[in-house]
Each structure stands twice: as structure tokens, then as C-alpha cells.
């Protein structure tokens, strides 16, 4: 901008030191291009944030699985907590599955008697 002003004013012996821009109008196409670029940048940032959240969630799930793996009863307790949470949220019937091993054990006791 300075060189353009100097080229235009030097032949007259005028030196421009300061310029104040009061109103700028951008062409509609340029406005659209700038808006599209800003939207693309926002979407890219949102994807990065979502990916970081997924990564943290997967780490937390892995740590939880490691804790549950250390104690077999922990999985059953977590299952019961989940059933309790479901029953508190909705007034509905919960089907409680029993492992076949439990039923087999009960049948064997009955046959032994």
C-alpha cells in the first residue's frame, strides 16, 4: 500500500504518512469464500476435539476393563449396578438372565436328592 501511494504522490512532491480506512466493502464472492473457509476451519477443529474425546474415552474403557479383569465379581457387580440404574430410570420389567451353569448346578442337586 505504501509503495502504491508513493508511486501516485511522489510526482506531486507529497509524502503520505498515514492512511485511515473508514469503510471497506468486500465483493459477495469474497465474503462467501471467507465464510466457507471459516466454516471449514471450525469443522476441522470440531473433528479434532471429537477425536481427542474418543481417544480419552477408549483409554478410560480400557482401564475399566483392566480393573474388572482383576476381579471376576466386579463384572457381576457392575451388571447389577446397570440393572439398578435401568430400573430407576424407567418403570419397566427387567428380564434377569441367569447363567446356565447356575441352573445346571440346581438340577444336579435336585437329581441327587
Protein Blocks (a to p, Z undefined) as FASTA:
>chain_A
ZZmmmmmmmmnopacfbdcdfbdcddfklmmmmmmmmmmmmmmmmmmmmmmmmmmmmmmm
mmmmmmmmmpmklmmmmmmmmmmmmmmmpccdddddddfklmmmmmmmmmmZZ
